[in-house]
Amino acid sequence: MKTTFRWYGEGNDTVSLEAIRQIPSMTGVVWALHDMAAGEVWPENRIIEVKEQAAKYGLNIDVVESVNVHEAIKLGLPEREQYIENYKESLKNLGKHGVKVVCYNFMPVFDWMRTDLFHPSFNGDGSTALFYDHGAMKDLDPKQLVKSVAKGSQGLTLPGWEPERLAHLDKLFDAYKDVSEDDLRKNLKYFLEAIIPTAEAAGIKMGIHPDDPPFSIFGLPRIVKNHADLKAIVEMVDSPSNGLTLCSGALGPNPDNDLPQMIRDFHDRIPFAHIRNIKRFDNGDFIETSHLSSDGSLDIAEIVRTYHDVGFTGYWRPDHGRHIWGEQCRPGYGLYDRALGVMYVEGVWDECEKRKGKA
């Protein structure tokens, strides 16, 4: 499998390309044009700019995360036709410059949800991490949450929490009040049927990201929560370009989600993997932890062994990390803990390779 690292761009990231390149096994950056609003066509000159920046350090730009899907597409509004055409143009432009995978999501309004960006870790080691307080969500005002997240972002962009997306929350929530999971699923199928032929021609595999967390929030519909949802999605369009971004941390809060089984069942439709650990609590809370299996509720070592067993050759990246050693960084996206995560995962992979050689 090919190791990658999420990078938010020059001037928008506390982690440099030079530092990323020094992580053992690193091949490329996972990137996006974060200043582009959902629905806009990504111009070739901007794609070339990022490609040249990464190439200076021997890194590729094979994986994009994300080309945001406009809410009109999710809602099935008439104007979705123009936004779908724009999406197809972006895919064509990305394919021209070597992009192989586009991660995207179909979550209404919010791309991900946490109630605390810098919660003290429960093991008392002094680190902090992203935290989800399940009980607090019941009485939480989405507008207040947006203000809190904006304050905690330290002036850096937080994908899924873009100002233009969240400027009219009341209007968005009103638009979704009569949208069921079946409605959202139909709109996803419509979108995929329209774009997958373009993705195929561009040499791109689409990878839908699971809902994070994998259950409804604020009464909004969720359709990428579990095994049945993933199966329904890959069956919507029978094409290798219609794939999954399997994120262990997004699916992990639901203890019923068997991640190794998902890998075994869908491995030929997983072009991109996010590997991270979380600690679940009986009341529904969860917090990000180190990648160590013993630190969280997910057996990351078993997950990596399963990827090895199925012959996974796609891209992977360490997902959210803790904030350690005094690092000042975008919430969940510092250098240190994610680099430690790379070494943990690569260590398990190396051991699998050695055992395979002795078999």
N, C-alpha and C positions, 0 to 999 in steps of 0.2 A: 504494500500500500504506500501511497505517496503522502508525505507529511507536508502540511501547509499551516499558515499562521494568519489569523485575521489582522488586517492592517487598514486603518481608516484614512490614510493619505497624509501627504506632507502638510504640516501645519495643523493637522487635526488628530494627531496621535502622539502620545507620550513615548511610544516605542519606535525606534528608528529602524529603517531597513537594514542598516549595518548590524544592529543587535539581533534582528531576526535571522539574518544570514549566518550568524555564529552559533545558532542552535543546531546541534548535530541532527542529521537526517533531513534538514529543511530543504524543500524544493521550490516553494512558491508562496505567494501571498493570496489570501482571500480578500477581495476588495469590492468596492462599489463607488459610484459617483454620488456621494451622500448629499450633495447640494442640488441634485436633480429631483424635482418633484415627481411623485407618482404620475404616470401617464405621459411624461415627456420622452421624446426620442433621444437616446444617448448618441451624441455625435462622435464620429470617428476620430476627430482630432483629440478629443478628451481621452478616449480609450488608448490611443497611441501614446499620449503623454504619460499615463500610468504605466504602460508597458515599458517605456524607455526608462522610467524611474526604477522599476523593479529590475530590469535587465542589467543595470549598472552594478548590481550586487549578485548577479547570477541567479535571480529568482524569476519564476514565470508568473503569469496572471491567468492561469488556466481556470480558476474558479471565481465566480462572482457571487457575492451575497450582500444585498439582493437587488434584483430588478423589481421594484415594488409594483404591486398590482393595484390599480386604481379602484377606489371604493365603488365606482359605478359598475365595474365588472363583477364585483362580489354581490352587488345588489341586483344585477340584471337589468339595469336601466338602459333606455334606448341609446344613450351616448356611449355605451360600452363599445360599440362598433368601432368608433374612432380610436378609443384607447387600446383596443386589441390590435388595430393596425399599427399604432405607434409601438406597441410592445414587439410586434413582429419585426419592425424596422430596427429596433434595438438589438434583437437577437441576430439579425443579419449582420449588423455592424460589429457585434462582438465576435461572431464566428469568423469574420474576415481576419481578425487579429489574434486568432488562436485560442479563444475561450472555449473550454470543453464542457463546463458544468455551470448552470445557473440555478442557484438556490433561491427559492421564493416561498412566500407563505400566503395563506388564504384566511387569516384570522381577521374578523371584523374589528375595526377601530384600533384596538391595541395589538401590537405584534407579540408582546410578552408582558408579564405582570410580576412585579415584586413590590412589597410594601416597605422595604428598607434596603437601601443600596449599600450601607456600610454597617451591618449588624455584627456585634462582637461574636466571634466563633464560640461555640458552647464548650470546647475543650479547654478554654482558658489560656490559650497560647498567645493571646494578644493580637491575633489577626482579625480581620473583618471580612464579611462576604455578603453577597446578595441573599436576602431572606424574604420568605413569603409567610405572612401571618394570616392563616385561613379565617380565624375568628374576626379579625379586624376588617376583613373584606366585606363583611355583611353590612356594616354601617359606614363604609368608606364613601366619601364623596369623590367621584372621578376627577372633578375639577381640582380639588385640593391635592389629590394624588399627583396630578400633572404638575402642579406648582412645586411640590416636594421633589419630584424626580428632576425637574429642570434645575432646581437649586443644587441638588446633589451631583449633577453631571459635570460641575466645575467648568462650564463654558464649552464643553465638547459635545458633539452631536451624539445622540442616543438613537440609533435606528429603531423605528417603530414608535418613536415619540417626537417626530418632527413637528415643529410649530405649526406648519401649514395644515398638517393632518389633524391636529388637535385644537385648532382655533375655533371650531364650531362643534364642540362635543354634543350639545343639546340637539342640534340638527342631525348629527350622525346617529345618535341613540334613537331618535324619533324614526329615522329611516329604517332602522333594523327591528323596530318593535313588532312587526308582523312577519318577519323573515324566520322561517323554521330551518332546522338542520337540513331537511329535504330540499328546501328552496336553495339554500346555500350550496348544497351538493350538486343540484342541477346547474347552477351558475358556474361552478368549477368545471363540470363536464363540458359545458358550452365553451368555456375559455380554452380548455385543453384540446378539444376537437379543432379549434381554430388555430392554435399556435404550434401544435406538435409537428405538423408537416413542415413548417418553417424551421423549427428546431432541428429536425432530421436533416434538412437540406444544409443547415449551417454547421452540422457536426456537433451539436450541443445536446447534452442530456439535462433535462429539467429535474430538479429535486425539491419536492415540496417539503417544507419544514413542519414538524408536528406542532400542535397547539401547545403553548407554554404559559400556564400549566395545562395539563390535558383534561380539563373540565370547564364547564361554562363559568364565566365571570360576568357580573353585572347583567345576567340574563341574556347575554349574547350567544348566538349559536356557535358550536364548535364541531368540526367534522374531520379532524385529523388527530384523534385522541387515543386510538387503540388498534389492535390487530384487525378488527373488522373494518375500521375506517381505512386503514392502509390498503387492505385487500380491495375494497371498493374503488379506491383511487387508481390503483395500477390496472384494474379491469376497465376503467372508463375509456382508455385508449390503449390498445394493445401495441405498444411500441417501446423499444429500449430507451427512447428519449423521454418517455413519461415515467419518471422515477421518483425516488424518495431521498430526502436528506434524513438519515436516521440519527436522531439526537437523543442520546441516552438520558441527558438531564431533563429534557422537556417531557419525555414519556415516563421518566422514573418516578415522579410524584404519585402515580397510581400504582400501588403494589401489585395489581392484577396484570400489569403489562410485563410479559415475559420477554425481555430484550434479546437474549440469545436465540429464542425461538423465532422472533421476528427477523433476526439476521439470517437464520437458516432458511426461512420461508421466502424472504424477499431479496436475498443477496444479489441476484442477477438484475435487480431494479434499484440498487443502491449505488449511485455514482459518488456519493459524498456522505461522510460520517462525522458527526460531532461526538466526541468522547469526553465526558465529565461525570463527576460523582455528586450526589446530594445526600443529605441526611434527612430522612422522613421522620415525622413524629405522629403519634396516634391521633392527635387532634387535627391533623391535616396540614400543619405547618411543615416547612422544609427549608433547609439552608444549604448553600453551596459548600463543599468541602474540598480537600485535596483530592487528587485522583486515586489515592490509595484505596484499595477495596476495604481495608479495615477501618477507614475513617468515615465511610458513608454507608448508605443502605444498598448500593449497587455493587455487584461483583465486577469491577472494571477488568480485573485480570481474566475472568471467564468471558467477558464480552470480547476482549482482544483475542483470546484463544479461539473463539467462535469465528471471528473475522478471518483468522488464519486458516481454520479448518475448511471454510467454504472457498478459500482461494481468492480473497478480496484483493483486487488490484486498483481500486478507486482511490479517491482523495480522502484524507481525514484531517481534522484539526483539533487541538485541545480547545475545549470551549471555555466557559467562564472559569476564572481563577479567583483565589482569595487575594486580599490585599495584604502583603507581607513585607517585612524588612523596611517599613517606613516609606514604601513606594507611593508616590502621588500619581494617580492614573485615572483613566475612565473607569467607572464602576464595572468590575468583573473582567477588565481587559488590560491588566498590567502585564509586564514582561515576566517577572520572576516566577510566579506560581504556575503560569501556563507553560513556561520552559521546563519547570520541574515535571509537569504533566507529560510533556513530550518524552522526557527521559524515562518516566515510569512505563508509559505505553510501549516505547521502543525496546525497553528491557524485556517486557513480556514477549514481544514479537521476536526478539533475538533468541530467547529461550525456545520458542516454538520452532524457529528455524533450525536450531541445533538439534532438537529432538527429532525433527523431520529428517535431518541428515543421518541420524543414527538408526533410523527405522529400516 
